[in-house]
Amino acid sequence: EPKDTLDLPINDVLDINGWDLRKALKLLRKSNMPLFEWLQSPVVYKKVPDFLTGIKPLMSDYFFPRASMHHYLSMTNNCFENDLQTEKVRLKKYFYALRSLLAAQWIADRNEFPPMEFSILRTLITDNEWNKAVDNLLMEKKVAEEKALIPAVTMLQDFIQSGLKHLNTKASAFEKMSYTTPSLNQFFRKQLDGFSSGT
């Protein structure tokens, strides 16, 4: 089979990656969260309206909470275990861990795919102490260098650890994936017809 990924050379402005249409639809069928994130990104450089109009309804059909939560919880756990276990940690790693953990919580609480923006995800947490700690980190991040180190924040460490335990249990309670492909095949053929006719 031909190459099914798009990888353009990285420059100072853009880092472009993508998938062939068939691969993208196979990933959609598996409730692939990176694809879901790309399709709802608030930043759009160029779009094909008919494509987005056709594929966005399919996102709801192929969103599987269990698989999606496991994706985000795996990201959280990897970051927590590999990057947040020392006395001093990289500041930005807290946001990697917190964003993915809150995305999993969003799915558990609302049974829908989560928004990309951390500012929206964090509205799930109403605890004043937690929000104050996150606000402080955000202020530090604005002026800090890319690899800035900070002392580990005990409260956030505990929050991540307990969240992982709680949400892994929640994820297991959701049904496993069960999908069909006719609607994806129909969309695939429609897109090919559009390409061949130049529309």
C-alpha positions as CSV (number, residue, x, y, z in Angstrom):
1,E,0.0,0.0,0.0
2,P,1.2,3.6,-0.6
3,K,2.3,5.8,2.2
4,D,-0.8,7.0,4.2
5,T,0.7,9.8,6.2
6,L,1.6,13.4,5.4
7,D,4.9,14.7,6.9
8,L,6.2,18.0,5.7
9,P,9.6,19.4,6.7
10,I,9.3,21.4,10.0
11,N,10.2,25.1,9.6
12,D,10.1,28.1,12.0
13,V,6.4,28.6,11.5
14,L,4.6,25.3,10.7
15,D,4.8,21.7,11.8
16,I,2.5,19.9,9.5
17,N,1.3,16.3,9.8
18,G,-1.7,14.5,8.4
19,W,-3.3,11.3,7.2
20,D,-4.6,9.9,3.9
21,L,-8.4,10.0,3.8
22,R,-8.8,6.2,4.2
23,K,-6.4,6.1,7.2
24,A,-8.2,9.0,8.8
25,L,-11.6,7.3,8.5
26,K,-10.1,4.1,10.0
27,L,-8.8,6.1,12.9
28,L,-12.2,7.8,13.3
29,R,-13.8,4.4,13.5
30,K,-11.5,3.7,16.5
31,S,-12.5,6.9,18.2
32,N,-9.0,8.3,17.7
33,M,-8.7,11.4,20.0
34,P,-5.9,13.2,18.1
35,L,-8.2,13.2,15.0
36,F,-11.1,14.4,17.0
37,E,-8.9,17.2,18.4
38,W,-7.8,18.2,14.9
39,L,-11.3,18.3,13.6
40,Q,-12.5,20.7,16.4
41,S,-9.3,22.8,16.7
42,P,-10.1,26.5,17.2
43,V,-7.2,27.3,14.9
44,V,-7.9,26.6,11.3
45,Y,-5.5,27.6,8.5
46,K,-7.5,26.2,5.6
47,K,-10.7,24.2,5.4
48,V,-12.8,22.3,2.9
49,P,-16.4,23.1,4.0
50,D,-18.1,20.1,2.4
51,F,-15.5,17.8,4.1
52,L,-16.1,19.2,7.5
53,T,-19.9,19.3,7.1
54,G,-19.8,15.6,6.2
55,I,-17.3,14.3,8.8
56,K,-18.4,16.2,11.9
57,P,-21.7,14.3,12.3
58,L,-19.7,11.0,12.1
59,M,-17.6,12.1,15.1
60,S,-20.6,11.5,17.4
61,D,-21.4,8.2,15.8
62,Y,-17.8,6.9,16.4
63,F,-17.1,8.4,19.7
64,F,-16.5,5.6,22.3
65,P,-16.0,6.9,25.8
66,R,-14.1,3.9,27.1
67,A,-11.4,4.0,24.4
68,S,-11.2,7.7,24.5
69,M,-10.8,7.8,28.3
70,H,-8.1,5.2,28.1
71,H,-6.2,7.3,25.6
72,Y,-6.2,10.3,27.8
73,L,-5.5,8.4,31.0
74,S,-2.5,6.6,29.3
75,M,-1.1,10.1,28.3
76,T,-1.6,11.3,31.9
77,N,0.0,8.3,33.4
78,N,3.0,8.4,31.1
79,C,3.6,12.0,31.9
80,F,3.1,11.5,35.6
81,E,5.4,8.5,35.9
82,N,8.1,9.8,33.5
83,D,8.2,13.5,34.1
84,L,6.6,14.3,37.5
85,Q,8.3,12.1,40.0
86,T,11.3,14.3,41.0
87,E,11.7,17.2,43.4
88,K,11.9,19.6,40.5
89,V,9.8,19.1,37.4
90,R,9.4,20.8,34.1
91,L,6.6,23.4,34.4
92,K,4.9,22.6,31.1
93,K,4.6,18.9,32.0
94,Y,1.9,19.7,34.6
95,F,-0.2,21.1,31.9
96,Y,0.3,18.0,29.7
97,A,-0.8,15.8,32.6
98,L,-3.7,18.1,33.8
99,R,-5.1,18.6,30.3
100,S,-5.3,14.9,29.5
101,L,-6.6,14.1,32.9
102,L,-9.3,16.7,32.7
103,A,-10.2,15.5,29.2
104,A,-10.8,12.0,30.6
105,Q,-12.9,13.5,33.4
106,W,-14.9,15.5,30.8
107,I,-15.8,12.3,29.1
108,A,-16.7,10.6,32.3
109,D,-18.9,13.4,33.5
110,R,-20.6,14.3,30.2
111,N,-20.2,11.3,27.9
112,E,-19.0,13.5,25.0
113,F,-15.7,14.2,23.4
114,P,-13.8,17.0,25.3
115,P,-12.9,20.4,24.1
116,M,-9.2,21.1,23.2
117,E,-8.9,24.3,25.3
118,F,-7.5,23.9,28.8
119,S,-9.4,27.0,29.9
120,I,-12.7,25.2,29.2
121,L,-11.6,21.8,30.6
122,R,-10.5,23.4,33.9
123,T,-14.1,24.6,34.6
124,L,-14.8,21.1,35.7
125,I,-12.8,21.8,38.9
126,T,-14.4,24.3,41.3
127,D,-12.0,23.9,44.2
128,N,-10.5,27.3,45.0
129,E,-7.1,26.0,46.2
130,W,-6.7,23.9,43.0
131,N,-7.7,26.8,40.8
132,K,-5.3,29.1,42.6
133,A,-2.4,26.7,42.2
134,V,-3.2,26.4,38.4
135,D,-3.5,30.2,38.1
136,N,0.0,30.5,39.6
137,L,1.4,28.0,37.2
138,L,-0.1,29.7,34.3
139,M,1.4,33.0,35.4
140,E,4.8,31.4,35.7
141,K,4.4,29.7,32.3
142,K,3.9,33.1,30.6
143,V,7.4,34.3,31.6
144,A,9.2,31.0,32.0
145,E,11.6,29.4,29.5
146,E,10.5,26.3,27.5
147,K,12.4,23.9,29.8
148,A,11.8,25.8,33.1
149,L,11.9,23.7,36.3
150,I,9.8,24.3,39.3
151,P,9.4,22.5,42.7
152,A,6.8,19.7,42.5
153,V,3.4,20.9,43.7
154,T,2.2,18.3,46.2
155,M,-1.5,19.2,45.8
156,L,-1.4,18.7,42.1
157,Q,0.6,15.5,42.4
158,D,-2.1,14.1,44.7
159,F,-4.8,15.4,42.4
160,I,-3.3,13.6,39.4
161,Q,-2.6,10.4,41.3
162,S,-6.1,10.1,42.7
163,G,-7.7,11.2,39.4
164,L,-6.0,8.4,37.6
165,K,-7.2,5.8,40.0
166,H,-10.8,7.1,40.1
167,L,-11.1,7.6,36.3
168,N,-9.6,4.3,35.3
169,T,-12.4,2.7,37.3
170,K,-14.9,5.0,35.5
171,A,-13.5,4.1,32.1
172,S,-13.9,0.4,32.7
173,A,-17.6,0.9,33.4
174,F,-18.2,2.1,29.8
175,E,-19.0,-0.4,27.1
176,K,-16.3,-1.6,24.7
177,M,-16.3,-0.4,21.1
178,S,-18.9,-1.8,18.7
179,Y,-18.9,-0.2,15.3
180,T,-20.0,-0.6,11.7
181,T,-18.5,0.9,8.6
182,P,-21.2,1.7,6.0
183,S,-21.5,5.4,6.9
184,L,-17.7,5.7,6.7
185,N,-17.7,4.0,3.3
186,Q,-20.4,6.2,2.0
187,F,-18.5,9.3,3.2
188,F,-15.3,8.0,1.6
189,R,-16.9,7.5,-1.8
190,K,-18.6,10.9,-1.7
191,Q,-15.2,12.5,-1.0
192,L,-13.6,10.6,-3.9
193,D,-16.4,11.6,-6.2
194,G,-15.8,15.2,-5.2
195,F,-12.1,15.0,-5.9
196,S,-12.6,13.4,-9.3
197,S,-15.1,16.1,-10.3
198,G,-12.9,18.9,-9.0
199,T,-15.5,20.1,-6.4
